[in-house]
Amino acid sequence: MERVILTLNAGSSSIKLGLFEIGPEGPVRLAGGVIDLHQTPARMTLTVVGQERREMQLETSEDVEAVLGQAIAAVERQVGADRLRAVAHRVVHGGDRFTGPVVIDDRVLTEMEALAVLAPLHQPQALHLVRTIRRLRPDLLQTASFDTAFHRTMPERVRRFALPRALHDEGIRRYGFHGISYSSIAATLAREHPELAQGRVIAAHLGSGASLCAMRNGISQDTSMGFSTLEGVPMATRCGRLDPGVILHLLGPGGRSLAEVEDLLYHRSGLLGVSGVSADSRVLLASAEPEAAEALDLFAFRVAGEVARLTVALGGIDALVFSAGIGENQPAVRSRIADYLAWLGITLDPAANAANARKISIPGARVACLVIPTDEELTLAEEAASHFHV
């Protein structure tokens, strides 16, 4: 009987999940879904491969232990008793301690908890799931894959801020995030476009959270996010790169508290803050408000600027990859980004772009432009299976 891995990707109000059977060729997807904790009671949507999407109501959204217990029971009814052997977690921050996936034991859990201070808005959710599953099902092996691990290959000049060396030694440095997504993109590139994969590639993970990564031969050389998930390009509700003097002003003459500034930068800025309409690019594209168009133009301009910066890090560019919700599904946004980068040899085929084709650059373009869906859940399952032989 083949073993099954459950993958969990914790967000602020939802948990993405995947179910994978571990066969001789590696993980095979059985199902995917999401637990929506924002609704009361919570709801779990599960789509089994080859079957229709099903939605089930859970008893509560306040007691995560009860929700997870019901979800695991539903999963086991789907795959059969005693087949579920492991749970693989996406964890945002691994610091410099974790350079790859690990089995979660007491020592690892303690070290992950110590890193929560570096990602206070993201790390606690994953840790809560780990502890909850330990109580519910201590028989299940749990593994962690870290978003920061993919970027541990970045050179020191990229990781270091121009701050006193003592602060760098205390951990104030650029870490980078979305690494599990970039690992997935790099694997797809190596499989489908091996020649491009060996070259200079900039991948743009453009979703509610957005970042870019410069890769050479599938290895991270630089990325737009740094110490926190605030740095880089504007996002749905996050500001992106900001003059630190603005923060000093808000905390000083501006009279804001630390909590108010944190809420402003993480939850009330980005597309939402500039447009005053929505954080959702789809809503902004459909809006007639000039502020909505301004927000999208600012987003495209900053993404293009980051592509240019990362081209310097690579000494050139052979391919630009779009991924995640906006990157995979918004031709108008991709087109606007490409317009700003025409000088770099980036020109899209309008028909291919409109169809969300895999290759969207014109034939013979100096820079290949691709759309590659990211698959974080598959990457989580592969790392758990290949490293720990569950």
N, C-alpha and C positions, 0 to 999 in steps of 0.2 A: 504494500500500500504506500503510494507516494505521500511525502510529507507536505504540509501546507504552512506558509508564512503569511502572517497578517502584518501589513505595513500601516503605520499611523503617522500622519503629518498634522500636527496640532497648530491651529490658528487661534485667534482671539475669541471667535464665536462659532467655530466649526472644526471638525476633525475629518480630514480626507483619509480614506482607507483603501487598501488594495488587498486582494487575496491572490496568492501565487502558489501553484503546485511546483515542487522541485523535482524536475525530471532529469534524465541523463544529459540533456543539452542545456540545462539551466532552468531558471524560473519561467513558468508559463502562466499567463494571467487567467484567473478563473472569474474574477469579478472586481468591480471598483465601485466606490460610493462615497458618501459624505454623511456625517452626523451633524445636523444643524442644531446647535445649542442655543441659538438666538430665539427660537420659537419655544413656546410653553404650551404643552410639553414638547420635548425634543422630538425630532423626526430623523429617521435614517433612510436614506435613499440608496438602494443597492441595484446595480446593473450587472447581471450575470452574463458572461460571454455567450452569445447565441440565444439569449432570452430577452424578454421585455424588461424595462426598468420597473422596479417595484419600490413602493414607499411604505414604511411602517412607522407607527407612532410609538414612541418610548414613553415611559411613565413620567419622567421629570426632566428638567434641564438644569436644575440646581444641584442635584447630587450626581456628580460625574461618575462616582463608583457604581451607582445604580444604572446609569446610562451605559457605561462600558460593559457591565455584567450582562445586560440585555443584548447589547450589540454582539458580544462574543458568543452568547447562546444562539443568536440568530445565524451567525457565521458558521457555527458548528452544525447547526441543522442543515445548512446549505452544503457543507463539504463532507459531513459525516463525522461521527464521534471519533475521538482519539487521533484525528489526522492533523489538527492544529498543533504545531510543535514550537513555534517561535513568533515573537513580535519584534518588528524592526521599526525603530523610531527615527524621524528626522529631528535633529537637535541643532539649533542655530549656532551656538558658540562652543568651539572646542579649544579656544585659546591657542597657545603654543604647545599645550600638553598633548592634544590628540591630533595626530597626523593622518588618521584613517579610521575605519569603523572598528568598534570594539564590542566585546561582550560586556554587558552591564553587571558588575558584581558590586559588593559593598564599597570597595575602594573607588571604583570608577564613578559610582553614584555620588559619593562624597566630593570627588573632584569636579564633577559636573555641577553640583550645587554651588561650589565655590566660584564657578564662572558666571553664575547668575547675575552678579553685580555688573558684568560687562554687557549683559543683554537682559535688563530687568523687565522688558515688555514682552519678550519671547521665550526665554529659557524656562521660566516657571511653569508654563503650560505643559511642555514636554516632560519636565520632571514630575509634575502631578500625575500624568498618565503612567509613567514608569512605576511610581510608588503605588498607584491604584491597582495596576495589573499584578504587582508583587503580592498585594493583599488578596486579590481575587483568585489568581492562578499562579501560585508560586512554582508550579511545575513547568511553566513556559519559559524557555530561554528568551532573554531580551537583548537586543543589540542596538547600538546607536551609531548613526552616520551623521557627520558634522558638516554644516555648510561652510565653515571656515577651512576645513582640511584641504580642499582642492587648491587653495591659494597659498599654501605653505611653501610653494616653489617660487614665489615672487622674490626677486632680488632685494637686498637690504635697502638699496636706494629708493625702492618703491614702498617698502614697509615703514620707513622711518619718517616721522614728522620733524620739522626744524624746531624742535624743542630741546631743552636740556637733556643730556644723555641719561640722567638719573630717571627721568620720567619714562623714557623708552624702556629702560630696564625694569620699571615697575609695571610694564604692560600697556603703556599708552602708545599704541602703534597701529598701523593699518592691518586689518585682518582680512577683509573681504567677505562677502556672503553670497548666497545663491549657488554655492559650490556644488550641491547635489544636482541642480539643474544643469550646470555647466559640464559636469561629468557625464550626464546623459547626452548632452549635445555632442560632446567630444567623441563619445562611443558611436553615436549615429554617423557622424562625419567619417570616422575611421572605417566604418562598415560600408557606407554608401558612396563616399567621395574620398578615397584614401590619399589621392595626390593632394587635394586641398587640405586634408587633415594634417599633412606633414608641413604645411606652409604657415603663413601668417594670417590668422583668423581672428576676427572680432565678433563675438557673440553678444547679442542684445536681448536680455531677458526683460521683456517689457510687459509687466502686468500691474496689479495694484501696487506691488513693490517692484521697482525697476532698477536694473544695474546692467553694466556692460563688462565684458572680460576679454582681454587680449591673450590669445593662446598661440604658442608656437609648438608644432608637433603635438597638439592636444594638451599642452602643459601651460598652466596659468603664468603669465608674465606680469600682468597688471590688471587692475579692476577699478571700477568707479566708486564702489562703496569702500569705506575704510575702517575706522574704529567702531562705527555704529552703522545701523541701517538707514541713517539719515543722509549720509554723504552721497554725492554724485548727482544724478539727474533728478528733476522733480518727479514725484510719484502721485498716486491717487490723492493722498492726504498728507504726504510728507514733503518737506520743503526742498530736499536735495542740498547741494553745496551752498553754503551761506557764509558770508563774512562773519567771523566770530565777534567782530565789533557790534553787530546787531544784537547778539545775545547779551553782551555786556551792557548795551544800552537798555534793553528790555528789563534786565535785572536791576539796573541802577536807576538812571533818570526815568525810565519807563514805569518803574514801580511794580512790575510783575513779580509774582512769587516763582520759585523754581518749578513748582507743580503746574502753574499756569503756562510757563514758557514751554515746558515739556509737552503739555497738551496741544499748544499752538503748533509746535514744530512737527509733531507726529500725527495729529488728528485733524487739524484745521487749515492746513497749508496745501501745497501741491495743486493739482487740478481743481480740487474743491475750493481752495482759498482764492486762487486767481479768478476762477469763473464765477464764484458765488452761486453756481447752478447745481453742480454735481461733481462727484469724484469719478464717475463712470464715463469713460471716453465715448461709449455708445450714445449716452444721453447728450453729451456735448456735441457730437457730430450731427445729431438730429436737431439741435437747438438753433434758433435764429438769433439768439442773444450775441452781441459782438464780444462780450466777455468770454463766452464759451469758445469762440474761434481764437481769441487771444491766448487762452490757456493751452489749447492744442498746439498753436504755433510756437509758444514758448517751450512746450515739451519737446517738439520736434527739433527746434533750434538747439536746445541743450543736449539732446541725444546726439545730434550731428556733431556738435562741438566735442563731445566726449569721444566719438569715433575718431575725430581728428587727433585728439590728444593721445589716444591709445595707438594710433598709427605711428606716432613718434616712438612710443615704447617698443614697438615691433620693428621699426625701421622700414615700414611699408605695410601694405595690406593686399592679401590675395583673395579674401572672401569675407563677406559680411553676412551673418546669420541672424535672422529674426526669430524670436521664440516667445512663449508665454501668451497670456490672453490677448493683449494688444498686438504684440509682434506677430502672432499667428493668424489673427482674425480681422485686422483693421487695415485694409489696403490704402485708405486715404492717409492714415498716419505714416505708413511706410513710404508712400509717395512723397509726402512733405519732407521727411527726413532725407530721402534720396535727392530731392531738389537742392537741399543745402549742401549736398556732397558731390554734386556733378563735377566739380573741379578735381575731385579725387579719382574720377573714372567710374563712379557709381551711377548707372543708368538702368532704370527698370523697364521691363516690357509691360506696357499698360494692361494688356489682356491677361498675361500670366499673373500679374499682381492682383488684378481684380478677381481672379479665380482662386486666389490663395494657393497657387501652384507651388511645388517644392522648389523649383528654380524660377526666379522672377526677374533676373537680369536679362538684358538684350543679348542675342547671340554675339559672341566675340568680345563681350565687355571686358575691360581691363580688370575689373573686380567682380567676381561671381557673387550674386546675391541669392540667398537661399532662405526658405521658410522651413524650420525644423521643429516640430512639436517636442516639447520637453516631456520627459516621463520620469519624474522623481520617484514614483512608487516602484517602478521596475528597477531603478538603480538601487533603492533601499533593499529590495528583495535579493538582487544580485550580490550586493556586498555582504548581506547576512549569510546567504547560501555559500558563496565561494570562500569566505574567510573562516566561517565557523562550522561548516559541514553539518547543518542542522538536519 
